Amino acid sequence: MDILNLTGRKKETYQIQLEYSLLWECALGIAAITNTPLIKTLEKQQDYWTDIKSSLSKDLLQHLDFVEKNNTWKALLQLLHMKPFTHLSEFTSYIQDLPSIDLKFYCLPFIGSNYQEIRHNAAYGAKTAMAEMQRLTSDHPFLPHYIAFICQVDESLLKEHLIHVMTGWYETVINNSSEKLSAILQTDYEAKKRMKEKMKSEEFVEWATGGVTYLPEPSIHTVILIPQYIYRPWNIEADIEGAKVFYYPIANESISPNDKYTPNQFFVLKHKALGDEVRLRIVKMLTEHDHTLQELASQLNIGKSTIHHHLKILKAAKLVEITQSKYSLKRSALAGLAKELDMYLNQ
């Protein structure tokens, strides 16, 4: 059906906000070491985590067990979004001085603007509100349990735990490499800041996160991008009031900030993916419309297994995605290649 567009309104999008801090790295490190099912998939090898655990005090290990049981790393991240904290002492003092109801409200997850009253009531201890929040998050792997924990935990115990685990991890793990970590995070932040001026918001989010497509949503006016080293290669997505948050893995070239000749990993992968005649023909076909594997194989007169191999390379480079059994081109990733090349040559 054809539509005659008579509106003068532009398509609404979101604003990008960039942040970085060792405090984010600290909280995410606590999240990583207590995520037993995921830890083997992280870039840092098992020996790294074993060595860290062996350096921790018995008391801190007990607090990390408490984190793993109750997912209190989530509370740390929620609280870090309350204001821009500069130092650990500022953050821990903030937690210590928070009124009990505010503490619980801020620690409870944001599940939508329409449910803020329920969130408030749950913070006040209303069991029906807590049950409703659990129902609304029932398809999430840990939020129902986490909600019950926050609603029922003694506020003094929660404060003591959050302050102790954050302080212990920061002093034992972060302090040892604070200068190096700060340099890495700042380098990545500055690189993203430069590229942000050259791209539209949606295109920039996809580039910065290495392939996450995030389209505008009602009531989401801001996307906050926070670089992290500890959770590479994963992107971590979160919601706070009025904003979507991505704690994204820093780029390879940010790890060696003094080497201006190191290109972005995904930039290299994209060019390698396009450096093949068959893959270029596939891309050309996908610019026309989406195709199934069978359609691509038939039109190119090439075996399905060979086409599938080429598609895997294009997918790994974040140039192609699959939806409902059809392959489609990520046009924004392709369009951003010239800007990425310009940034690399002129950095």
ChimeraX attribute file (.defattr): number of C-alpha atoms within 10 A of each C-alpha:
attribute: neighborCount
match mode: 1-to-1
recipient: residues
	/A:1	2
	/A:2	4
	/A:3	5
	/A:4	5
	/A:5	6
	/A:6	6
	/A:7	6
	/A:8	6
	/A:9	6
	/A:10	6
	/A:11	6
	/A:12	9
	/A:13	17
	/A:14	19
	/A:15	14
	/A:16	19
	/A:17	14
	/A:18	14
	/A:19	15
	/A:20	18
	/A:21	19
	/A:22	20
	/A:23	20
	/A:24	19
	/A:25	23
	/A:26	27
	/A:27	22
	/A:28	22
	/A:29	22
	/A:30	23
	/A:31	23
	/A:32	20
	/A:33	20
	/A:34	20
	/A:35	15
	/A:36	11
	/A:37	8
	/A:38	12
	/A:39	17
	/A:40	12
	/A:41	14
	/A:42	14
	/A:43	13
	/A:44	15
	/A:45	11
	/A:46	12
	/A:47	9
	/A:48	9
	/A:49	15
	/A:50	11
	/A:51	10
	/A:52	13
	/A:53	16
	/A:54	10
	/A:55	12
	/A:56	15
	/A:57	12
	/A:58	11
	/A:59	12
	/A:60	19
	/A:61	17
	/A:62	13
	/A:63	19
	/A:64	25
	/A:65	14
	/A:66	16
	/A:67	22
	/A:68	18
	/A:69	14
	/A:70	19
	/A:71	21
	/A:72	26
	/A:73	25
	/A:74	21
	/A:75	22
	/A:76	25
	/A:77	19
	/A:78	19
	/A:79	18
	/A:80	18
	/A:81	13
	/A:82	12
	/A:83	9
	/A:84	12
	/A:85	16
	/A:86	11
	/A:87	11
	/A:88	17
	/A:89	12
	/A:90	12
	/A:91	21
	/A:92	18
	/A:93	11
	/A:94	18
	/A:95	21
	/A:96	16
	/A:97	10
	/A:98	14
	/A:99	11
	/A:100	17
	/A:101	17
	/A:102	14
	/A:103	21
	/A:104	26
	/A:105	21
	/A:106	22
	/A:107	22
	/A:108	26
	/A:109	23
	/A:110	18
	/A:111	16
	/A:112	13
	/A:113	12
	/A:114	8
	/A:115	14
	/A:116	15
	/A:117	11
	/A:118	18
	/A:119	27
	/A:120	19
	/A:121	17
	/A:122	26
	/A:123	25
	/A:124	18
	/A:125	17
	/A:126	14
	/A:127	15
	/A:128	12
	/A:129	20
	/A:130	25
	/A:131	16
	/A:132	16
	/A:133	23
	/A:134	19
	/A:135	13
	/A:136	14
	/A:137	17
	/A:138	13
	/A:139	10
	/A:140	11
	/A:141	9
	/A:142	13
	/A:143	21
	/A:144	19
	/A:145	16
	/A:146	21
	/A:147	23
	/A:148	19
	/A:149	17
	/A:150	24
	/A:151	24
	/A:152	16
	/A:153	11
	/A:154	12
	/A:155	17
	/A:156	10
	/A:157	9
	/A:158	19
	/A:159	17
	/A:160	13
	/A:161	18
	/A:162	20
	/A:163	19
	/A:164	16
	/A:165	25
	/A:166	23
	/A:167	19
	/A:168	20
	/A:169	20
	/A:170	21
	/A:171	14
	/A:172	15
	/A:173	17
	/A:174	20
	/A:175	14
	/A:176	11
	/A:177	10
	/A:178	14
	/A:179	11
	/A:180	13
	/A:181	20
	/A:182	16
	/A:183	15
	/A:184	22
	/A:185	25
	/A:186	18
	/A:187	21
	/A:188	24
	/A:189	20
	/A:190	13
	/A:191	18
	/A:192	20
	/A:193	15
	/A:194	12
	/A:195	17
	/A:196	19
	/A:197	10
	/A:198	14
	/A:199	16
	/A:200	16
	/A:201	20
	/A:202	19
	/A:203	21
	/A:204	24
	/A:205	24
	/A:206	19
	/A:207	24
	/A:208	22
	/A:209	22
	/A:210	23
	/A:211	23
	/A:212	17
	/A:213	15
	/A:214	14
	/A:215	12
	/A:216	17
	/A:217	12
	/A:218	9
	/A:219	12
	/A:220	16
	/A:221	16
	/A:222	19
	/A:223	23
	/A:224	18
	/A:225	22
	/A:226	25
	/A:227	29
	/A:228	29
	/A:229	23
	/A:230	22
	/A:231	25
	/A:232	19
	/A:233	18
	/A:234	19
	/A:235	19
	/A:236	16
	/A:237	11
	/A:238	15
	/A:239	17
	/A:240	19
	/A:241	15
	/A:242	14
	/A:243	19
	/A:244	20
	/A:245	18
	/A:246	21
	/A:247	24
	/A:248	23
	/A:249	21
	/A:250	27
	/A:251	26
	/A:252	16
	/A:253	19
	/A:254	23
	/A:255	18
	/A:256	14
	/A:257	16
	/A:258	10
	/A:259	10
	/A:260	13
	/A:261	12
	/A:262	15
	/A:263	18
	/A:264	16
	/A:265	13
	/A:266	19
	/A:267	20
	/A:268	13
	/A:269	17
	/A:270	20
	/A:271	13
	/A:272	13
	/A:273	22
	/A:274	20
	/A:275	11
	/A:276	11
	/A:277	10
	/A:278	15
	/A:279	18
	/A:280	15
	/A:281	14
	/A:282	23
	/A:283	21
	/A:284	12
	/A:285	17
	/A:286	18
	/A:287	13
	/A:288	10
	/A:289	11
	/A:290	18
	/A:291	18
	/A:292	15
	/A:293	18
	/A:294	15
	/A:295	13
	/A:296	21
	/A:297	18
	/A:298	13
	/A:299	10
	/A:300	15
	/A:301	10
	/A:302	13
	/A:303	13
	/A:304	16
	/A:305	11
	/A:306	12
	/A:307	20
	/A:308	15
	/A:309	12
	/A:310	18
	/A:311	22
	/A:312	15
	/A:313	18
	/A:314	24
	/A:315	20
	/A:316	16
	/A:317	22
	/A:318	23
	/A:319	23
	/A:320	22
	/A:321	18
	/A:322	16
	/A:323	9
	/A:324	6
	/A:325	11
	/A:326	14
	/A:327	20
	/A:328	21
	/A:329	24
	/A:330	20
	/A:331	14
	/A:332	18
	/A:333	22
	/A:334	15
	/A:335	12
	/A:336	19
	/A:337	15
	/A:338	10
	/A:339	13
	/A:340	19
	/A:341	14
	/A:342	12
	/A:343	15
	/A:344	16
	/A:345	11
	/A:346	8
	/A:347	10
